[in-house]
Amino acid sequence: MRRILTSLAGALVLLAMTIAPGHAITGNYVPDDEHPFVGLVAFYDEEGEFTGRCSGSLLSPSVFLTAGHCTDGADTAVIWFQQDAGADYNTETGEPASSGYPDGCAEGTLGTLCATSDELYNWGFDDFASFPDTKDLGLVILDQPIYLEEYGQLAEVGMLDALATQRGLQNLTVTASGYGLSYSSPVGVESFRSRLMAQGKITNLNSQNNAGFNVQTVGNGKGKGGTCSGDSGGPIFLGGYESNLIVAVTSFGLNSYCRGIDFAYRVDTAAAQQWILDTVAASSVPEEAELIVIG
């Protein structure tokens, strides 16, 4: 998923646009071998039926950060951390990929490259009724911890505001990572189900679509790329391809064909970080709240 805010069409008439939940990496993308903690997550309802897929990132061995509109209404999840998690999934025959996607973890990968979960949290996403403060953050607590040398780090509170004041938005490069669509048009889509990344630029923090809660980015231009369906919940890193510093998670776009500007929900706010830490502290892995790195 990457949300396109069609459900807000009536409420957002004054904005003269249609908004949509987050999508996949588009444009000038490259394979993401830099962030092994970024994963592809599939969600299922209480009857085990597939409800959608998103992206996200581990903040600690068991704490997976994604978008609230991804976890909303779901009961269980499976997360794959292979770079090409679903690249060989056969959509015509339904044969699962070598990773097990979308049916489950392939033999020998549980707890190393794949994990399951029945502990999902949604901060307060309500189908954009509270836009622009959508509280579009979700957490998935893994049943099997994934031990890595590095995890995603949350940016310090107010980092984007401070940098924008000091340097100007035109200098703020960000990198998006995710497993979403790489191309979408009225006649077809292109989906590798592989972890890809692309660079963009922050263009706005305080418009009526952002208001300090969202960050607006653009991937147009030489060497740039954006997000599309399936990228929702994926990290927006401050800086280039090697950065692990998460400032936001992919949330929504204004174009159903994934062209133009993208929006991500900020995690460099006191409220967002307090929710993450409080939720983990009250979860089945309270000790991991102390493992989450900020800054």
C-alpha positions in Angstrom: 0.0 0.0 0.0 0.9 3.6 -0.4 -2.3 5.5 0.4 -3.9 7.7 -2.1 -6.4 9.9 -0.2 -9.4 9.2 -2.4 -11.4 8.7 0.8 -10.7 12.3 1.7 -12.0 13.6 -1.6 -15.0 15.3 0.0 -13.2 16.6 3.0 -10.3 17.9 1.0 -12.3 19.8 -1.7 -10.5 23.0 -0.5 -7.2 21.3 -1.3 -8.3 20.7 -4.9 -6.6 17.3 -5.0 -6.8 13.6 -4.4 -4.6 12.0 -1.8 -3.5 8.4 -1.8 -1.7 6.0 0.8 2.0 5.2 0.2 3.4 3.2 -2.8 6.7 1.7 -4.2 10.1 3.1 -5.3 9.9 4.7 -8.7 12.1 6.6 -11.1 15.9 6.3 -10.7 16.1 3.5 -8.2 18.8 1.1 -7.3 18.8 -2.2 -5.3 18.9 -1.6 -1.6 21.7 -3.8 -0.2 22.5 -1.1 2.4 19.6 -1.6 4.7 19.1 -5.3 5.7 16.7 -4.1 8.4 14.1 -2.9 5.9 11.5 -5.6 5.2 8.5 -6.5 3.1 5.5 -7.1 5.3 2.2 -8.9 4.3 -0.9 -8.5 6.5 -3.7 -10.9 7.1 -7.1 -10.7 8.7 -8.4 -13.0 11.5 -9.4 -15.7 8.9 -5.9 -15.7 7.4 -6.9 -13.8 4.3 -4.3 -11.5 2.7 -5.2 -7.9 3.2 -2.2 -6.0 1.8 1.5 -5.5 1.8 3.7 -2.6 3.0 7.3 -1.9 3.8 9.0 -1.1 7.1 12.1 -1.1 9.2 13.5 -2.8 12.3 14.4 -0.5 15.1 15.5 -3.4 17.3 15.5 -7.2 16.9 11.7 -7.5 17.5 10.4 -4.0 16.8 9.3 -3.3 13.2 8.2 0.3 12.3 5.7 0.8 9.5 2.6 2.9 8.7 -0.6 2.9 10.8 -2.7 2.4 7.7 -0.9 -0.8 7.1 -1.5 -2.4 10.5 -5.0 -0.9 10.8 -7.6 -3.8 10.7 -5.0 -6.5 10.4 -4.5 -9.4 12.8 -1.3 -11.1 11.8 1.7 -10.4 9.6 4.7 -12.0 8.0 7.9 -10.0 7.3 10.6 -10.9 4.8 14.1 -9.3 4.8 15.5 -10.7 1.6 16.4 -7.9 -0.9 14.5 -9.9 -3.6 11.8 -11.1 -1.1 9.1 -11.7 -3.7 10.8 -11.2 -7.0 10.1 -14.7 -8.2 6.5 -14.8 -7.0 4.3 -16.2 -9.9 1.1 -14.1 -9.9 -0.5 -16.3 -12.7 -0.1 -19.6 -11.0 0.0 -18.4 -7.4 3.3 -20.3 -6.8 5.1 -18.6 -3.9 8.5 -17.0 -4.2 11.6 -18.9 -3.0 11.4 -16.7 0.1 7.9 -18.1 0.8 6.2 -14.8 -0.1 3.2 -14.4 0.2 2.4 -17.7 1.9 4.9 -17.6 4.8 8.6 -18.1 5.6 10.6 -20.5 3.5 12.2 -23.4 5.2 15.3 -22.4 7.1 14.6 -18.6 7.1 12.4 -18.3 10.2 14.2 -16.0 12.6 17.0 -15.1 10.2 15.5 -13.7 7.1 11.8 -14.0 7.9 9.5 -13.6 10.9 5.8 -13.8 11.9 3.7 -11.7 14.2 0.3 -11.6 15.8 1.1 -8.4 17.8 0.2 -5.3 15.7 -0.2 -1.7 16.8 -1.8 1.4 15.1 -1.1 4.7 16.7 -4.4 6.2 15.7 -4.7 6.2 11.9 -8.4 6.8 11.1 -8.6 6.8 7.3 -7.2 10.4 7.2 -10.2 11.8 9.2 -7.7 13.7 11.4 -5.6 14.9 8.4 -2.9 16.3 8.4 -2.1 14.8 11.8 -3.0 11.3 10.7 -0.9 9.5 13.3 0.1 7.2 10.5 2.5 5.0 12.4 2.3 1.3 13.2 4.4 -1.2 15.0 4.7 -5.0 14.4 6.3 -7.0 17.2 8.1 -10.0 15.8 7.5 -13.5 17.2 11.1 -14.3 16.2 13.7 -11.6 16.8 16.0 -10.8 13.8 19.6 -10.1 15.0 21.5 -7.8 12.8 24.7 -5.7 13.1 22.6 -2.5 12.6 19.0 -1.3 12.8 17.2 1.9 11.8 17.7 4.9 14.0 15.1 7.5 14.8 16.1 11.1 14.1 16.3 13.5 17.1 13.2 15.4 17.9 12.9 18.5 15.7 15.8 17.5 13.4 14.0 18.4 10.2 12.9 21.8 11.5 16.4 22.7 12.7 18.0 21.6 9.4 15.5 23.5 7.3 16.1 26.7 9.3 19.9 26.3 9.0 20.4 25.1 5.5 17.2 25.6 3.5 15.0 22.8 2.3 16.6 22.7 -1.1 19.7 21.1 0.5 17.9 18.3 2.3 18.5 15.1 0.5 16.5 12.0 1.6 16.5 8.4 0.6 13.4 6.2 0.4 13.5 2.5 0.7 10.8 0.0 0.1 9.3 -2.9 -1.8 6.4 -1.2 -3.7 5.5 -0.7 -7.3 8.2 0.7 -9.6 5.8 1.8 -12.3 2.0 2.4 -12.4 -0.1 3.6 -15.3 -3.7 3.1 -16.6 -2.5 0.1 -18.7 -0.3 -1.7 -16.2 2.1 -1.8 -13.3 5.6 -3.0 -12.7 6.3 -4.7 -9.4 9.6 -6.4 -8.6 8.8 -7.0 -4.9 12.4 -6.2 -4.3 14.0 -3.8 -1.8 14.9 -0.7 -3.8 15.9 2.8 -2.8 15.9 6.2 -4.5 16.9 9.7 -3.5 14.7 12.8 -3.4 14.6 16.2 -1.9 12.5 17.7 0.9 10.4 20.5 -0.5 8.0 21.4 2.3 7.3 20.9 6.0 4.6 23.4 6.9 2.0 23.7 4.1 -1.6 22.8 4.9 -0.8 19.2 3.8 2.1 18.9 6.2 1.6 21.3 9.2 4.6 19.9 11.0 3.3 16.4 10.9 4.2 15.3 7.4 7.2 15.9 5.2 6.8 16.6 1.5 9.4 15.3 -0.9 9.9 15.2 -4.7 11.8 12.7 -6.7 11.6 14.4 -10.1 14.8 15.2 -12.0 18.0 13.5 -12.9 19.0 10.7 -10.6 15.9 11.1 -8.4 13.1 8.8 -7.5 9.9 8.5 -5.5 7.5 6.1 -3.8 4.5 4.1 -4.9 2.0 1.4 -3.8 3.7 -1.1 -1.4 6.2 1.4 -0.1 3.9 2.6 2.7 5.6 2.4 6.1 9.0 2.2 4.5 11.7 4.5 5.9 12.7 7.9 4.7 16.3 8.3 5.6 17.9 11.7 6.0 20.9 11.8 3.6 22.2 9.5 1.0 22.1 5.8 0.4 24.2 4.8 3.4 22.1 6.7 5.9 20.3 4.8 8.6 18.7 7.9 10.2 14.9 7.7 9.8 13.0 11.0 9.8 9.7 9.7 8.5 7.8 6.7 7.1 6.1 6.7 3.7 2.4 7.6 4.1 0.5 9.0 1.1 0.7 10.6 -2.4 -1.5 12.8 -4.5 -1.3 10.8 -7.7 -2.6 7.3 -8.2 0.1 6.6 -10.8 2.9 7.5 -8.4 4.2 10.6 -10.2 5.0 13.9 -8.5 5.2 14.7 -4.9 5.2 12.2 -2.0 4.3 12.6 1.7 5.7 10.8 4.7 4.7 10.9 8.4 7.4 12.4 10.6 9.0 10.4 13.4 11.3 13.3 14.5 8.5 14.6 16.8 8.2 14.2 20.6 4.7 12.7 20.3 5.7 10.1 17.7 8.7 9.0 19.6 6.8 8.9 22.9 4.2 6.6 21.3 6.8 4.3 19.9 8.7 4.0 23.2 5.6 3.7 25.3 4.1 1.0 23.0 7.2 -1.1 23.0 7.5 -0.7 26.8 4.0 -2.1 27.1 4.4 -4.8 24.5 5.7 -8.4 24.8 9.3 -7.1 24.4 9.5 -4.2 26.9 13.2 -4.6 27.2 13.7 -3.5 23.6 12.5 0.0 24.3 16.0 0.7 25.6 17.5 -0.7 22.4 15.9 1.8 20.1 18.5 4.4 19.1 17.5 8.1 18.7 19.9 10.4 16.9 
